[in-house]
Structure formats: structure tokens, C-alpha cells
């Protein structure tokens, strides 16, 4: 696919994906959505990729839906995602609950880390909330945006935000649409790390991604990610324990486990090739 609104690169086990419409502050369009899903599907087929970092080409992460697209929705009186029947479906087929935008990220085999380097609003924030981990610039200005447009909470933010920050804080952001910063919400549970500024955010996320890709077993990471989101929906602690014991039994027959134990006993870093 010819990429016009996104770009990506792979460095070893870590892939970086940029939302790439800097002249429009990376405003979201159907084209960007289509390309983003195509990129993730392509990365999912690459066995070398163990972690993905998602960011925006400076100066923003993603300011939400493109204003021209929003105006078009208003003229038609309905919402059009801009997607077609042949749009890629990365992460689909794991659970029915994940066959949606952007919960499909929960079904992907690798962690996705959001590096929020600048303004983040509306669908851009929804996308980040469905990432597994989030690094943010302290100065990045963010908003759920929807109520200021006369819209309800979009793309599952009424599901993700309460689970991340609690109902009271989620209600604040979802009902008001007020602007907030990563610095202001540093202790809310939204962020794995809040960096000093935009320039520090992507390097910090990439450093974490590199650590995760090289010091944790890829099969263990993939399985644990699946457990996290299955248990988030299952609400059955006994079933979680039973499944975890079965998964541990299966893992102990792998070369990855044998390497982990060998490294521990030899007091050296593991080599998960």
C-alpha cells in the first residue's frame, strides 16, 4: 500500500509507527485509519517484530478527526468511517469483543506503546487508550473533545477511561471535554511515564520497547497480553488461575523457558533470539 498519512520503520525487534499529516497536526481521516490497520497487519506478519511504538510526526500526536471530515458528517447527518470492505483486520478473530476499532489492538500478539508527543484529542485519545502502555509529554494538551462538538463519548472511551482512571475522573473528562495535560494527570493511572517534553517522549518509549523486546521472552509477553485482556472481560478469578496454570505447564516445555532458567542460574541476561 502507498502510505500517504502514516509511515513506519522496523529496527531489530521494535517497530515505530507515525501518524503522518504534520501539516494538519496528524488529524484523523479514513485514509489514515486504513493505512494504520494495514501497517499493523503487515507488522503482525513479521516474526521479528516484538513491540510497536505509536507516535505522531511533530508537532502533534493526533488532534482528532479532520475538521473537513467532521463538516462532511454534519452535512450528511451521519457518521462515515471511511473504511472499505477490504480494509485490513489486524488482531481480529481472537475474541468477538476485539473485532472492533480500536479494541483490535487487544488481540494483537505484540504490545503497542503510545508515545504522546503533543496535542491529542478525540479519536486520537481513543486510539492511545487502546494501547497497552502510554508515555506522554508533560506539556501535551489533551481532550476527549466529543461533548464540545455535541457528541457522546466516541470509540469506546466510556469503556476504557473508567477502567484506567476510575468512574469519577473518567466522568470529569468525558462529560466536560475540558483540556488536560499529562502533567496534571500524572498520578491518575493513565501513563506509564510522563516525560519532560515532546522531544523526550519518543526516546523514552523506544528505550522501554527495546528493554521489553530483549529482556522478556516474546512468547511470555504475547501470552501475558492475551491473559490481561481476557481476564479484563472474564471476571472469574478461578478461571484465570486455572488457565494460568495450564499456560505455565505449556510454557515450561519451550526453549524460551529453558533459556530463561539457564540465564537465571548463570546470573546473565537471557538471550531470547
LOKEBA-681081 format. One record per residue: x negated, y, z of N, C-alpha, C in turn. Coordinates in steps of 0.001 Angstrom, whole numbers, padded with zeros to 6 digits, always signed. Example, Ala and Ser with C-alpha at 12.3 -4.5 7.8 and 13.67 -1.06 7.14 Angstrom:
# residues 2
-013190-005690+007800-012300-004500+007800-013200-003300+007800 -012850-002250+007080-013670-001060+007140-012900+000030+007870 
***
This chain:
# residues 273
-000835-001200+000000+000000+000000+000000-000870+001250+000000 -000486+002247-000790-001170+003532-000772-000726+004303+000463 -001690+004672+001303-001373+005354+002554-001462+006867+002365 -000352+007548+002606-000293+009000+002458-000046+009707+003788 +000567+009005+004743+000949+009633+006006+000275+008991+007211 -000588+008011+006953-001319+007317+008010-002702+006953+007481 -003568+006514+008373-004855+005951+007978-005312+005011+009087 -006221+004104+008760-006718+003200+009794-008088+002674+009423 -008784+002201+010448-010087+001570+010225-010287+000498+011285 -011130-000473+010956-011440-001557+011881-012931-001529+012170 -013263-001513+013453-014655-001533+013889-014817-002716+014834 -015369-003803+014310-015502-005007+015126-014144-005569+015473 -013856-005647+016779-012592-006205+017246-011535-005134+017517 -011864-003880+017261-010940-002780+017596-010523-002033+016332 -009234-001865+016162-008706-001080+015042-008167+000243+015574 -008365+001302+014799-007810+002610+015133-006838+003019+014038 -005644+003425+014442-004609+003874+013513-004298+005335+013812 -004312+006145+012752-003970+007561+012898-002634+007861+012223 -001740+008557+012897-000631+009225+012234-001250+010430+011552 -001047+010552+010247-001929+011443+009485-001165+012395+008566 -000511+013365+009189+000058+014505+008460-000311+015761+009242 -001601+016049+009367-002027+017127+010268-001437+018488+009922 -001151+018708+008640-000573+019996+008253+000848+020162+008790 +001478+019041+009174+002822+019056+009762+002785+018529+011197 +001621+018590+011813+001442+018108+013186+001911+016658+013335 +001667+015892+012274+001983+014464+012241+003470+014202+012483 +004315+015082+011974+005759+014888+012093+006166+013580+011420 +007102+012893+012028+007512+011554+011612+008427+011603+010402 +008195+010710+009470+009053+010558+008297+009273+009075+008025 +010217+008776+007151+010417+007392+006742+009168+006809+006112 +008446+007627+005359+007204+007174+004743+006181+006788+005816 +006035+007624+006841+005100+007314+007920+005506+006032+008640 +006778+005885+008884+007288+004691+009551+006966+003432+008733 +007228+003498+007438+006954+002366+006546+005475+002019+006547 +004623+003032+006435+003182+002798+006424+002699+002237+007760 +003230+002764+008856+002804+002298+010176+003100+000809+010339 +004284+000406+009944+004627-001009+010057+003782-001860+009114 +003469-001354+007936+002610-002097+007010+001213-002277+007597 +000676-001214+008189-000660-001298+008794-000684-002343+009898 +000294-002303+010810+000302-003266+011902+000447-004690+011391 +001246-004879+010352+001368-006221+009767+000034-006680+009184 -000682-005763+008556-001986-006088+007988-002987-006425+009092 -002969-005661+010173-003892-005915+011282-003546-007220+011988 -002264-007539+012055-001852-008765+012716-002391-009997+011983 -002604-009878+010681-003131-010994+009886-004653-011115+009994 -005295-010109+010559-006753-010090+010662-007174-010679+012005 -007709-011892+012041-008028-012535+013327-009123-011821+014105 -009898-010969+013436-010961-010267+014133-010420-009167+015044 -009232-008659+014727-008674-007538+015489-008057-008048+016783 -008542-007486+017903-008046-007898+019219-007314-006774+019949 -007595-005531+019590-006951-004380+020233-006743-003311+019168 -005619-002591+019264-005337-001475+018362-005167-000206+019178 -005786+000872+018718-005615+002192+019327-004841+003055+018341 -003775+003670+018826-002925+004535+018012-003095+005975+018456 -003368+006874+017509-003528+008287+017833-003028+009124+016661 -003193+010426+016775-002807+011322+015698-004005+012101+015207 -004023+012412+013921-005065+013292+013405-004880+014659+014041 -005922+015229+014666-005773+016515+015348-005140+017568+014444 -004334+018465+015060-004319+018807+016486-003216+018154+017306 -002457+017218+016770-001307+016673+017488-001313+015156+017460 -000501+014574+018330-000208+013137+018248+000940+012941+017263 +002113+013423+017619+003271+013403+016708+004349+014281+017324 +004763+015310+016614+005725+016277+017157+007175+015836+016972 +007383+014586+016580+008738+014092+016406+009148+014097+014948 +010436+013984+014713+010941+013929+013354+010655+015199+012583 +010314+015030+011313+010060+016180+010449+011316+017042+010370 +011154+018354+010480+012323+019251+010517+013157+019168+009244 +012511+018918+008104+013276+018790+006863+014143+017525+006889 +013608+016454+007463+014393+015229+007597+015551+015449+008560 +015297+016180+009649+016365+016468+010613+017482+017274+009959 +017087+018246+009138+018088+019054+008436+018902+018200+007469 +018233+017244+006833+018919+016345+005902+019944+015493+006636 +019586+015021+007842+020536+014241+008639+021767+015092+008952 +021525+016356+009294+022635+017251+009636+023565+017462+008449 +022974+017588+007267+023791+017795+006065+024639+016566+005746 +024047+015367+005913+024774+014133+005609+025741+013738+006709 +025416+014162+007935+026253+013786+009059+025988+012398+009582 +024815+011839+009254+024449+010525+009783+022934+010374+009766 +022467+009279+010369+021034+009050+010514+020531+008061+009474 +019425+008387+008849+018790+007514+007859+017351+007297+008278 +016975+006044+008548+015609+005750+008988+014593+005944+007879 +015048+005894+006633+014121+005991+005511+013440+004686+005177 +013813+003605+005864+013210+002302+005608+013985+001556+004527 +013297+000647+003858+013925-000170+002826+013917-001634+003256 +014614-002464+002498+014748-003881+002853+013417-004614+002865 +012436-004122+002101+011148-004813+002034+010108-004223+002987 +010537-003388+003937+009613-002842+004924+009014-003978+005754 +007731-003899+006052+007040-004929+006836+007690-005078+008213 +007594-006286+008760+008218-006581+010052+007205-007175+011032 +006172-006431+011396+005191-006956+012357+005846-007184+013715 +005465-008263+014388+005986-008541+015722+007379-009130+015746 +008028-009225+014592+009369-009788+014540+009299-011309+014682 +010402-011902+015137+010505-013351+015212+010048-013951+016520 +009576-013130+017446+009131-013631+018753+010329-013790+019684 +011114-012741+019788+012366-012727+020547+013328-011808+019815 +014617-012090+019836+015568-011194+019163+015495-009762+019673 +015192-009611+020961+015123-008260+021542+013982-007432+020953 +012998-008107+020375+011833-007400+019835+011961-007101+018348 +013031-007528+017724+013201-007316+016284+013838-005959+016003 +013271-004924+016625+013810-003568+016514+012661-002573+016576 +012953-001332+016161+011972-000255+016329+012152+000372+017712 +011132+000470+018505+009755+000042+018278+009391-001092+019234 +010409-001816+019651+010136-002943+020546+009379-004059+019840 +009277-003979+018503+008467-004993+017801+007021-004983+018286 +006574-003858+018846+005203-003797+019360+005017-004765+020527 +006086-005036+021279+006003-006011+022372+005740-007415+021843 +006150-007689+020612+005990-009022+020044+004663-009240+019349 +003825-008231+019278+002546-008372+018575+001516-009041+019465 +000574-009737+018844-000382-010557+019598-001429-009733+020316 -001672-008492+019874-002730-007683+020489-002140-006483+021227 -002852-005990+022247-002418-004771+022926-002533-003566+021993 -001592-002644+022129-001618-001380+021404-001754-000271+022427 -002792+000537+022275-003096+001615+023218-002802+002948+022545 -001938+003745+023140-001672+005082+022624-002714+006051+023177 -003318+006834+022291-004247+007901+022692-003582+009221+022311 -002889+009820+023269-002083+011010+023005-002984+012234+023147 -003425+012710+022010-004447+013755+021961-003873+015161+021808 -002563+015263+021704-001950+016577+021522-000450+016465+021605 +000246+017450+021062+001700+017520+021170+002361+016194+020816 +003356+015813+021629+004024+014523+021468+005491+014708+021827 +006375+014520+020863+007788+014816+021091+008686+013805+020392 +009897+013663+020915+010919+012871+020260+010471+011464+019927 +010587+011117+018665+010237+009766+018235+008753+009467+018457 +007914+010498+018459+006504+010301+018766+006314+009804+020186 +007085+010380+021130+007023+009923+022515+007613+008523+022643 +008705+008260+021941+009301+006919+021981+008304+005865+021524 +007576+006167+020457+006564+005253+019941+005494+004971+020989 +005026+006026+021655+003983+005869+022676+004475+005041+023858 +005747+005204+024224+006285+004473+025367+006374+002978+025100 +006470+002581+023838+006481+001160+023495+005070+000597+023320 +004048+001421+023492+002676+000902+023505+002414+000232+024846 +001410-000621+024892+001114-001378+026109+000376-000551+027144 -000453+000354+026681-001205+001240+027561-001234+002621+026932 -001422+003651+027778-001383+005028+027282-002474+005867+027940 -003279+006508+027101-004255+007503+027527-003765+008844+026993 -003893+009905+027777-003349+011188+027338-004251+012341+027742 -004271+013354+026900-004955+014602+027228-004151+015337+028287 -004830+015845+029295-004150+016562+030377-003334+017730+029859 -003775+018318+028755-003120+019525+028239-002045+019230+027193 -001882+017967+026818-000897+017617+025786+000506+017972+026270 +001240+018699+025442+002609+019091+025766+003572+018082+025145 +004528+017627+025947+005417+016548+025514+006859+016877+025877 +007770+016241+025156+009197+016378+025439+009955+015227+024789 +011040+014817+025446+011935+013842+024822+012694+014493+023670 +012851+015788+023713+013365+016629+022617+014853+016479+022323 +015385+015267+022383+016732+014991+021882+017824+015913+022424 +017906+016157+023743+019019+016992+024215+018988+018411+023675 +017812+018915+023348+017710+020263+022774+018272+020297+021346 +018415+019108+020747+018975+019003+019392+020428+018526+019420 +020975+018364+020617+022328+017847+020715+022410+016366+020469 +021339+015641+020771+021280+014197+020519+021115+013419+021819 +021546+012165+021845+021295+011302+023003+019850+010809+022995 +019492+010084+024036+018143+009506+024097+017925+008606+022888 +016751+008756+022247+016512+008041+020990+015528+006896+021148 +015655+005944+020239+014722+004827+020110+014364+004173+021442 +015401+003900+022248+015188+003098+023447+014527+003816+024599 +014386+005143+024558+013747+005827+025687+014571+005710+026964 +015877+005496+026851+016698+005281+028049+016425+003917+028663 +015731+003046+027933+015308+001738+028447+013873+001800+028947 +012967+002412+028169+011549+002407+028530+011229+003350+029695 +011717+004583+029638+011321+005569+030656+011712+005152+032076 +012955+004727+032327+013277+004323+033704+012410+003185+034215 +011996+002297+033333+011159+001175+033749+009724+001612+034034 +009306+002703+033442+007945+003185+033652+007843+004166+034820 +008832+005035+034967+008712+006108+035970+009840+006120+036986 +010828+005222+036857+011973+005226+037757+013117+006055+037192 +014306+005784+037675+015513+006417+037123+015523+007919+037364 +015130+008375+038546+015227+009797+038868+014348+010643+037963 +013103+010237+037797+012195+011009+036928+012578+010869+035462 +013021+009679+035076+013461+009492+033700+014658+010387+033389 +015588+010491+034328+016759+011340+034124+016346+012791+033932 +015370+013240+034690+014844+014603+034542+014414+014852+033099 +013579+013978+032562+013030+014185+031223+014057+013949+030125 +014911+012951+030307+015871+012595+029262+017050+013568+029194 +017509+014057+030349+018668+014948+030355+018300+016382+029994 +017117+016813+030392+016743+018224+030169+016009+018456+028862 +015222+017469+028431+014371+017684+027271+013300+018721+027512 +013000+018987+028785+012007+020019+029107+010612+019588+028690 +009754+020552+028495+008364+020278+028152+007602+019913+029421 +006803+018879+029328+005948+018484+030446+004568+018152+029903 +003597+018030+030782+002232+017696+030378+001787+016404+031053 +000727+015818+030499+000164+014625+031122-000396+014951+032493 -000948+016152+032665-001489+016546+033968-000384+016585+035014 +000753+017146+034643+001885+017256+035567+002417+015886+035978 +002360+014924+035062+002939+013601+035305+001873+012538+035542 +000685+012967+035926-000448+012043+036056-000177+010917+037043 +000631+011179+038077+000882+010178+039108+002216+009474+038939 +002846+009615+037800+004179+009059+037599+004184+007605+037145 +003059+007091+036699+003008+005742+036166+003127+005670+034656 +003115+006827+033998+003188+006860+032541+001851+006564+031893 +000767+006945+032567-000547+006959+031930-001519+006029+032633 -002318+005325+031840-003425+004562+032400-004595+005466+032737 -004696+006577+031992-005743+007561+032280-005336+008895+031672 -005602+009961+032413-005393+011327+031911-006765+011959+031748 -007076+012348+030508-008392+012888+030189-008377+014414+030224 -009561+014998+030309-009674+016447+030495-009062+017236+029350 -009257+016748+028124-008749+017489+026971-008580+016544+025796 -008154+017097+024671-007884+016285+023483-009136+015563+022993 -010268+016245+023028-011499+015654+022495-011945+014422+023284 -011560+014362+024553-011993+013239+025387-011048+012049+025323 -009864+012241+024766-008822+011219+024879-009082+010002+024003 -009336+010212+022719-009576+009062+021844-010821+008288+022258 -011959+008932+022552-013121+008158+023007-012839+007318+024255 -012056+007866+025182-011735+007106+026395-010892+005875+026059 -009918+006055+025174-009078+004928+024776-009887+003880+024024 -010797+004335+023167-011625+003395+022408-012588+002640+023326 -013111+003323+024333-014006+002652+025274-013264+001553+026033 -012032+001850+026432-011233+000840+027122-010921-000318+026170 -010563+000011+024934-010250-001019+023950-011444-001936+023715 -012620-001350+023629-013840-002140+023423-014091-003060+024614 -013891-002528+025819-014040-003351+027015-013074-004521+026995 -011819-004238+026655-010801-005280+026641-011100-006336+025579 -011590-005875+024430-011848-006785+023308-013041-007691+023542 -013970-007279+024405-015218-008027+024557-015361-008752+025891 -014595-008352+026908-014777-008975+028230-013602-009828+028663 -012499-009779+027923-011335-010606+028248-011094-011580+027097 -010748-012789+027431-010503-013800+026397-009317-013409+025526 -009471-013428+024202-008383-012995+023323-007117-013825+023458 -007272-015133+023668-006085-015968+023871-005401-015619+025190 -006218-015348+026209-005660-014969+027511-004910-013638+027416 -005478-012679+026689-004821-011385+026532-003503-011538+025773 -003528-012291+024684-002318-012494+023894-001220-013156+024722 -001587-014196+025465-000600-014917+026262-000058-014054+027393 -000944-013317+028048-000515-012474+029158+000405-011353+028687 +000119-010761+027539+001014-009739+026997+002402-010324+026772 +002475-011520+026197+003770-012160+025962+004496-012421+027279 +003750-012833+028301+004360-013075+029611+004953-011798+030190 +004231-010696+030076+004683-009431+030660+006065-009052+030133 +006224-009083+028816+007485-008615+028247+008590-009653+028343 +008232-010935+028348+009248-011968+028580+009809-011830+029988 +008910-011613+030959+009363-011509+032346+010094-010194+032609 +009776-009170+031847+010497-007904+031992+011970-008089+031641 +012250-009028+030742+013623-009290+030321+014270-010452+031076 +013447-011360+031588+013976-012616+032126+014580-012472+033527 +013961-011715+034405+014449-011508+035772+014594-012820+036542 +013661-013737+036348+013718-015031+037030+012303-015385+037470 +012005-015122+038745+010640-015317+039225+010242-016783+039182 +011180-017690+039463+010859-019113+039432+010467-019576+038043 +011218-019118+037028+010900-019480+035649+009543-018917+035252 +009225-017716+035744+007923-017112+035441+006791-017943+036019 +006966-018393+037250+005920-019205+037892+005758-020543+037182 +006876-021176+036854+006812-022463+036168+006110-022338+034813 +006483-021298+034063+005856-021110+032758+004370-020796+032905 +004026-019973+033894+002614-019604+034055+001761-020822+034370 +002290-021761+035146+001541-022980+035461+001335-023831+034209 +002356-023921+033359+002218-024664+032112+001207-023995+031187 +001264-022668+031114+000326-021931+030258-001104-022068+030766 -001282-022061+032081-002613-022257+032653-003148-023645+032320 -002269-024637+032408-002667-026006+032076-003149-026098+030634 -002420-025445+029719-002814-025446+028308-004116-024688+028104 -004282-023560+028793-005487-022740+028625-006738-023458+029094 -006595-024298+030107-007761-024975+030666-008352-026024+029735 -007664-026315+028637-008192-027249+027639-008906-026538+026503 -009053-025212+026592-009617-024446+025488-011089-024114+025700 -011760-023851+024579-013160-023411+024635-013266-022051+025311 -012249-021229+025172-012263-019914+025810-012366-020045+027326 -011599-020951+027897-011658-021166+029346-013012-021732+029761 -013506-022676+028993-014815-023267+029334-015899-022198+029308 -015839-021266+028349-016828-020189+028287-016667-019256+029484 -015436-018948+029847-015210-018079+030991-015783-018654+032267 -015562-019950+032496-016094-020611+033690-017615-020672+033641 -018154-020989+032466-019616-021057+032324-020252-019709+032613 -019654-018649+032108-020194-017311+032343-020125-016952+033822 -019013-017309+034465-018870-017025+035899-019937-017743+036704 -020163-019005+036403-021133-019791+037165-022567-019355+036873 -022794-018851+035656-024139-018407+035280-024375-016944+035617 -023344-016289+036124-023418-014863+036501-023850-013996+035311 -023167-014219+034172-023430-013463+032953-022102-013032+032336 -022118-012039+031447-020875-011664+030770-020408-012795+029860 -019097-013015+029737-018605-014053+028820-018794-013644+027370 -018935-014635+026523-019105-014391+025091-017904-014994+024366 -016833-014199+024257-015610-014673+023601-015673-014336+022120 -016378-015140+021359-016549-014876+019929-015283-015192+019162 
***
